Amino acid sequence: AIEDIEREVELMMLVRGHENIVYLKEAFENEDTVFLVMELLTGGNIYDRYSRSSENLTENDVAHVVTQVLNALAHCHLKGVVMCDVKPDNFLFEQHSPGAQLKAIDFGLSRQFTPGRALRRAAGTAFFVAPEVLRYEYGPESDVWSVGVMAYLLLVGRVPFNGQSEKEVLLNVMRGTGPDYEAPEWRRISPEAQSFVRALLNRDAALRPSACAALSHPWLRNSHTVRGSCFDTPLDSAVVCALDSFARSGRMRKIAVRAMARETAASKLKIVTDLEEQFKHMDADHTEKISLEELKHVIEQSSLKYTDTELRQLLNGLDMDGAGTINYLEFVAAECECCPLTPPLSPYPSPPCPFPSLRTLKGPCEEEAVFPATASARPPSSLQDLPSAVSAGVQRGAPFCPG
C-alpha cells in the first residue's frame, strides 16, 4: 500500500546519514507508483559475496560483517527505529572490493518505538525472528536476536532454528528447539565467538545485550579485521553508545558505576590503558577535561549524528559533578557501563568482566543520599538487595541501548 511505502520513506529519512545504512536521496510519486532514489550499491548481499568466494569464510570475516550490522542497528535504535527484518538479504556491500562498506537497505517492515511501550505487530522472517516478536511484545532487542541468528549461520553454516515448514520453524523458535551447541561445526569456533552468539540468542530479551553492548563484546573487539585494540581508531559508535547509554541511566546506576570506575581507573588493566588513550584523543587542549566543543569534534568523526541540543543533553548526562565538562572518572564510568555489575545483569556469560565486585559498591552508595525520601524508602540493607536497587535506577525504556 502507498501508506506502507510512505512510512518506509519516513523511516529511511530518519536514519539516513550513517555509513552502514543506504542513503535515500529523494522520493517522489505519480498516480499509482512511488519512486525511491537511493545510492548505488553494487557489491551484492552477504550471501552473494561469500558464496562466490573461493576462500573459506573466517571468524574475522564474520566479525567484520557483524560489527557493521550492529553499527547500523545501534544508529537505528538511537533514532527510535526497530528494523524488524534483520537478515543477510537486507544488507548490501557498496562494492565488490575487499573492505567495502556493508549497508542496511530494506526498512519496509521497520517500526518506530516509544520508550517503555512494546511493539504489538509481529514482523520479520521466520528463520531470524525473535521469540518475543511471536508473543506480540517486543522492542529493539529483537533486532539483536536476529544478528545472533546471522552470526550462527555464518559461523556454523546453517540457521539455528529450522523446520520442514515455516510453521515448524516458528514453533521451534517459540519452544527454543535449537540451536545445536553440541554440533561439530559449533565446537570448531572460538570460545569468544560462542560466547557472543549465546549472548545474542538469550531467550530473555531483558538479559540480551543491546546493539551497543554487543559491539563491546571481546570477540568483536579482539578481531584484527575490525581493529587492533579496543580504541585504536577515532571515536567509534561503540564508544558513543556507551557514553549515551550512561548519560541516560538513572542516578542510582550512575553512582554505582562511578564507584566501580574509581577502582578501575586505578588499576593496571589493559582496557584502562586503552581508555586513557581514548580520553587523551578526545582531550585536544590537554586540560584533563572534555568540553562540549571537544565532544562535538570527536563525535563528528564517528558515524553517528547528533544535533547541538542532543550533544548538550549528552554532556549534561555525563557531567556528574556539574562542572560543565567530562572528567576522566566520568568517562571511565560511562565505558564501564558495557560491563556487568552482577551475573544476572551480565549480557555475556564469559569471560568474566575484570572490574570490581558489588562488595566495593556498598560504601559509596550508602554515602550519598540517592534513595527517595519517603516513609517506605530505605537504602538496601544487604548486598543481596543492592543489585535490584541499582537495576531499578536504570531507564530501561530509553530509545538508545535499552537494557
C-alpha positions as CSV (number, residue, x, y, z in Angstrom):
1,A,0.0,0.0,0.0
2,I,1.1,3.6,-0.6
3,E,0.8,4.2,3.2
4,D,3.4,1.5,3.8
5,I,5.8,3.0,1.3
6,E,5.4,6.4,2.8
7,R,6.2,5.0,6.2
8,E,9.3,3.4,4.9
9,V,10.4,6.6,3.3
10,E,9.8,8.5,6.5
11,L,11.9,6.0,8.5
12,M,14.7,5.9,5.9
13,M,14.9,9.7,6.1
14,L,15.0,9.5,9.9
15,V,18.0,7.1,9.9
16,R,19.9,8.2,6.8
17,G,23.4,9.6,7.1
18,H,25.0,6.6,8.7
19,E,27.8,4.8,6.8
20,N,26.2,1.4,7.3
21,I,22.7,2.5,6.1
22,V,21.8,3.0,2.4
23,Y,21.4,6.7,1.6
24,L,17.9,7.7,0.4
25,K,18.5,10.7,-1.9
26,E,14.8,11.5,-2.6
27,A,11.4,10.1,-3.2
28,F,8.5,11.1,-5.5
29,E,5.3,9.6,-6.7
30,N,2.8,9.7,-9.6
31,E,-0.8,8.5,-9.5
32,D,0.0,4.8,-8.7
33,T,3.8,4.5,-8.1
34,V,6.3,5.7,-5.5
35,F,9.9,6.1,-6.7
36,L,12.8,5.9,-4.3
37,V,16.2,7.3,-5.4
38,M,19.0,5.7,-3.4
39,E,22.8,5.4,-3.6
40,L,24.1,2.6,-5.9
41,L,25.3,-0.5,-4.2
42,T,27.0,-3.0,-6.5
43,G,28.7,-5.4,-4.1
44,G,25.8,-7.8,-3.6
45,N,24.4,-9.1,-0.4
46,I,26.2,-11.2,2.2
47,Y,25.1,-14.5,0.6
48,D,26.3,-13.4,-2.8
49,R,29.7,-12.1,-1.6
50,Y,30.7,-15.2,0.3
51,S,29.0,-18.0,-1.7
52,R,31.0,-16.9,-4.7
53,S,34.3,-16.6,-2.9
54,S,36.9,-19.3,-3.4
55,E,38.2,-18.7,0.1
56,N,36.6,-20.0,3.3
57,L,34.8,-17.6,5.4
58,T,36.9,-16.9,8.6
59,E,35.8,-15.8,12.0
60,N,37.4,-12.4,11.3
61,D,35.3,-12.1,8.2
62,V,32.1,-12.8,10.2
63,A,33.2,-10.4,13.0
64,H,33.7,-7.7,10.4
65,V,30.2,-8.3,8.9
66,V,28.5,-8.5,12.3
67,T,30.2,-5.3,13.5
68,Q,28.8,-3.3,10.6
69,V,25.3,-4.7,11.0
70,L,25.4,-3.8,14.7
71,N,26.7,-0.3,13.9
72,A,23.7,0.2,11.7
73,L,21.3,-1.1,14.3
74,A,22.8,1.0,17.1
75,H,22.1,4.1,15.0
76,C,18.6,2.9,14.2
77,H,17.8,2.3,17.9
78,L,19.3,5.7,18.8
79,K,16.7,7.2,16.4
80,G,13.9,5.1,17.9
81,V,13.6,2.7,15.0
82,V,13.4,-1.1,15.1
83,M,14.5,-2.6,11.8
84,C,12.3,-5.8,12.3
85,D,13.7,-7.8,9.4
86,V,17.5,-8.2,10.1
87,K,18.8,-10.9,7.7
88,P,21.7,-11.3,5.2
89,D,19.4,-10.4,2.2
90,N,18.8,-6.9,3.6
91,F,22.4,-5.8,3.7
92,L,24.4,-5.0,0.6
93,F,28.0,-4.2,0.1
94,E,28.9,-0.9,-1.5
95,Q,31.3,-2.5,-4.0
96,H,32.9,-5.9,-4.8
97,S,36.3,-4.7,-3.5
98,P,37.7,-6.1,-0.2
99,G,36.8,-3.9,2.8
100,A,33.7,-2.4,1.1
101,Q,31.1,-1.0,3.4
102,L,28.1,-3.1,4.3
103,K,24.8,-1.2,4.3
104,A,21.2,-1.9,5.6
105,I,18.8,-1.4,2.7
106,D,15.2,-2.6,3.5
107,F,13.1,-0.8,6.0
108,G,9.7,-1.9,4.7
109,L,8.8,-3.8,7.9
110,S,10.6,-1.3,10.3
111,R,8.7,0.4,13.1
112,Q,9.2,3.3,15.4
113,F,9.1,2.5,19.1
114,T,8.1,4.6,22.1
115,P,10.3,4.2,25.2
116,G,8.6,1.9,27.7
117,R,6.0,0.6,25.3
118,A,6.3,-2.7,23.4
119,L,5.5,-3.1,19.8
120,R,2.5,-5.4,19.2
121,R,2.5,-6.1,15.5
122,A,4.6,-9.1,14.5
123,A,7.0,-8.7,11.6
124,G,10.1,-10.4,10.2
125,T,11.4,-13.6,8.5
126,A,10.8,-16.9,10.2
127,F,14.4,-18.1,10.4
128,F,15.5,-14.8,12.0
129,V,12.5,-13.7,14.1
130,A,12.9,-13.4,17.9
131,P,10.6,-15.3,20.2
132,E,9.2,-12.2,21.8
133,V,8.0,-11.0,18.4
134,L,5.8,-14.1,18.1
135,R,4.4,-13.2,21.5
136,Y,3.5,-9.7,20.1
137,E,5.5,-7.9,22.7
138,Y,9.0,-6.7,21.5
139,G,11.4,-3.8,21.0
140,P,14.9,-3.2,19.6
141,E,16.2,-6.3,21.4
142,S,14.5,-8.4,18.7
143,D,17.0,-7.0,16.1
144,V,19.9,-8.1,18.3
145,W,18.4,-11.7,18.3
146,S,18.4,-11.6,14.5
147,V,22.0,-10.6,14.5
148,G,22.8,-13.7,16.7
149,V,21.0,-15.9,14.1
150,M,23.0,-14.3,11.3
151,A,26.3,-14.8,13.3
152,Y,25.4,-18.5,13.9
153,L,24.5,-19.0,10.3
154,L,27.8,-17.5,9.0
155,L,29.9,-19.3,11.6
156,V,28.3,-22.8,11.5
157,G,26.8,-22.9,8.0
158,R,23.1,-23.3,8.9
159,V,20.4,-21.5,10.8
160,P,20.0,-22.3,14.5
161,F,16.2,-22.8,14.2
162,N,15.0,-24.9,11.3
163,G,12.0,-27.0,10.2
164,Q,10.2,-28.6,7.3
165,S,7.8,-25.6,7.0
166,E,7.5,-22.0,8.1
167,K,5.1,-23.1,10.8
168,E,7.5,-25.6,12.2
169,V,10.4,-23.1,12.2
170,L,8.2,-20.6,14.2
171,L,7.2,-23.3,16.6
172,N,10.9,-24.2,17.2
173,V,11.7,-20.6,17.8
174,M,8.9,-20.3,20.3
175,R,9.8,-23.6,22.1
176,G,13.6,-22.9,22.0
177,T,14.3,-26.1,20.0
178,G,17.8,-25.1,18.9
179,P,20.5,-24.0,18.4
180,D,22.6,-27.1,18.5
181,Y,25.6,-26.2,20.7
182,E,26.9,-29.8,20.5
183,A,27.4,-29.8,16.7
184,P,31.0,-30.4,15.5
185,E,30.8,-27.2,13.4
186,W,29.9,-25.2,16.6
187,R,32.7,-26.8,18.6
188,R,35.3,-25.6,16.0
189,I,34.6,-21.9,16.5
190,S,36.4,-20.0,19.2
191,P,35.1,-19.7,22.8
192,E,34.8,-15.9,22.3
193,A,32.6,-16.4,19.2
194,Q,30.5,-18.9,21.1
195,S,30.0,-16.5,24.0
196,F,28.9,-13.8,21.6
197,V,26.3,-15.9,19.8
198,R,25.0,-17.3,23.1
199,A,24.6,-13.8,24.5
200,L,22.6,-12.6,21.4
201,L,20.4,-15.7,21.4
202,N,19.4,-15.3,25.0
203,R,15.7,-16.0,25.1
204,D,15.1,-13.4,27.8
205,A,15.1,-10.1,25.9
206,A,15.8,-8.2,29.1
207,L,19.1,-10.1,29.5
208,R,20.1,-9.9,25.9
209,P,22.8,-7.2,25.1
210,S,21.8,-4.1,23.2
211,A,23.4,-3.4,19.9
212,C,25.7,-1.0,21.7
213,A,26.8,-3.6,24.3
214,A,27.2,-6.3,21.7
215,L,29.7,-4.0,19.9
216,S,31.8,-4.1,23.1
217,H,32.0,-7.9,23.2
218,P,35.6,-9.3,23.3
219,W,35.1,-11.3,20.2
220,L,34.4,-8.2,18.1
221,R,37.0,-6.0,20.0
222,N,39.7,-8.6,19.5
223,S,39.0,-9.1,15.8
224,H,42.0,-7.9,13.8
225,T,39.9,-7.2,10.8
226,V,37.8,-4.8,12.9
227,R,40.5,-3.1,14.8
228,G,43.8,-4.0,16.5
229,S,42.7,-2.9,20.0
230,C,39.6,-1.6,21.7
231,F,40.2,2.1,20.9
232,D,42.8,2.4,18.2
233,T,40.6,4.4,15.9
234,P,38.8,7.8,16.2
235,L,35.8,7.6,18.4
236,D,33.6,4.8,17.1
237,S,29.9,4.2,17.5
238,A,30.6,1.6,20.3
239,V,32.2,4.3,22.4
240,V,29.5,6.8,21.6
241,C,26.9,4.1,22.5
242,A,28.5,3.7,26.0
243,L,28.6,7.4,26.6
244,D,24.9,7.8,25.5
245,S,23.7,4.8,27.5
246,F,25.4,6.1,30.7
247,A,24.1,9.6,30.2
248,R,20.5,8.2,30.1
249,S,21.0,6.0,33.2
250,G,19.2,6.7,36.5
251,R,21.1,8.4,39.3
252,M,21.5,5.3,41.4
253,R,23.0,3.4,38.5
254,K,25.5,6.2,37.8
255,I,26.7,6.3,41.4
256,A,27.2,2.6,41.5
257,V,29.1,2.5,38.2
258,R,31.2,5.5,39.2
259,A,32.2,3.6,42.3
260,M,33.4,0.8,40.0
261,A,35.1,3.3,37.8
262,R,37.1,4.7,40.7
263,E,38.8,1.4,41.3
264,T,39.0,0.5,37.7
265,A,40.8,3.8,36.8
266,A,43.5,3.0,39.4
267,S,44.2,-0.5,38.0
268,K,46.8,-1.6,35.5
269,L,44.4,-3.5,33.2
270,K,45.0,-3.2,29.5
271,I,41.5,-1.8,29.0
272,V,42.4,1.1,31.3
273,T,45.4,1.9,29.1
274,D,43.0,1.9,26.1
275,L,40.6,4.2,27.9
276,E,43.4,6.6,28.8
277,E,44.5,6.7,25.2
278,Q,40.9,7.4,24.0
279,F,40.4,10.1,26.6
280,K,43.6,11.8,25.6
281,H,42.5,11.6,22.0
282,M,39.3,13.5,22.9
283,D,41.0,16.0,25.2
284,A,42.5,18.1,22.5
285,D,43.6,21.0,24.7
286,H,45.1,18.7,27.4
287,T,43.1,20.1,30.3
288,E,42.2,16.6,31.5
289,K,38.6,17.5,30.8
290,I,36.4,17.1,27.7
291,S,34.5,20.2,26.8
292,L,31.3,20.5,24.7
293,E,33.3,21.5,21.7
294,E,35.8,18.6,22.1
295,L,32.9,16.2,22.4
296,K,31.3,17.6,19.3
297,H,34.5,17.4,17.4
298,V,35.1,13.7,18.1
299,I,31.5,12.7,17.5
300,E,31.6,14.3,14.1
301,Q,34.4,11.8,13.3
302,S,32.1,8.9,14.1
303,S,29.3,7.5,12.0
304,L,26.6,8.7,14.4
305,K,24.8,12.1,14.0
306,Y,23.9,14.4,16.9
307,T,22.2,17.8,16.9
308,D,23.6,20.6,19.1
309,T,20.7,20.0,21.5
310,E,21.4,16.3,21.7
311,L,25.1,17.0,22.3
312,R,24.3,19.3,25.2
313,Q,22.0,16.7,26.7
314,L,24.7,14.1,26.3
315,L,27.3,16.2,28.1
316,N,24.9,17.1,30.9
317,G,24.0,13.4,31.4
318,L,27.7,12.5,31.7
319,D,28.7,15.5,33.8
320,M,28.1,14.2,37.3
321,D,29.9,17.0,39.3
322,G,28.2,19.9,37.4
323,A,31.4,21.3,36.1
324,G,30.1,21.6,32.5
325,T,32.8,19.2,31.3
326,I,33.5,15.4,31.4
327,N,36.4,14.4,33.6
328,Y,38.4,11.1,33.3
329,L,36.5,9.3,36.0
330,E,33.1,10.2,34.4
331,F,34.5,9.0,31.1
332,V,35.6,5.7,32.6
333,A,32.3,5.3,34.4
334,A,30.5,5.6,31.0
335,E,32.7,3.0,29.4
336,C,32.2,0.7,32.4
337,E,28.5,0.8,31.5
338,C,29.1,-2.0,29.0
339,C,30.4,-4.3,31.7
340,P,28.1,-6.3,34.0
341,L,27.5,-5.4,37.7
342,T,26.3,-8.8,38.6
343,P,25.9,-12.1,36.8
344,P,22.1,-11.6,36.3
345,L,22.7,-8.3,34.6
346,S,25.6,-9.5,32.5
347,P,24.9,-9.9,28.8
348,Y,28.0,-12.2,28.5
349,P,28.4,-15.4,30.4
350,S,32.2,-15.5,29.7
351,P,34.9,-14.3,30.0
352,P,34.2,-12.5,33.3
353,C,34.4,-8.7,33.4
354,P,37.7,-7.5,35.0
355,F,36.0,-4.8,37.1
356,P,35.4,-4.5,40.9
357,S,32.7,-6.6,42.6
358,L,29.5,-5.4,44.2
359,R,31.1,-5.6,47.6
360,T,33.2,-2.5,46.7
361,L,30.0,-0.5,45.9
362,K,28.1,-0.7,49.1
363,G,30.0,2.0,50.9
364,P,29.9,4.7,48.2
365,C,26.2,4.0,47.6
366,E,25.4,4.4,51.2
367,E,27.5,7.6,51.5
368,E,25.3,9.5,49.0
369,A,21.6,10.4,49.5
370,V,20.3,8.7,46.4
371,F,17.2,7.0,47.8
372,P,13.7,8.6,47.7
373,A,12.8,10.5,50.8
374,T,9.6,8.7,51.6
375,A,8.4,6.7,54.6
376,S,8.7,3.4,52.8
377,A,12.0,4.1,51.0
378,R,15.3,2.9,52.5
379,P,18.8,2.1,51.3
380,P,19.5,-1.6,50.6
381,S,20.2,-3.4,53.8
382,S,22.4,-6.1,52.3
383,L,24.5,-6.9,49.3
384,Q,21.6,-9.1,48.1
385,D,19.3,-6.1,48.0
386,L,21.8,-3.9,46.2
387,P,21.6,-5.3,42.6
388,S,17.8,-4.8,42.5
389,A,18.2,-1.2,43.8
390,V,20.8,-0.5,41.1
391,S,18.7,-2.1,38.4
392,A,15.7,-0.1,39.5
393,G,17.6,3.1,38.6
394,V,18.0,2.2,35.0
395,Q,15.8,3.8,32.4
396,R,15.2,0.6,30.6
397,G,12.9,2.2,28.0
398,A,15.4,4.8,26.7
399,P,15.5,4.6,22.9
400,F,19.2,4.2,22.8
401,C,20.7,0.9,24.0
402,P,17.8,-0.1,26.3
403,G,18.7,-2.6,29.0
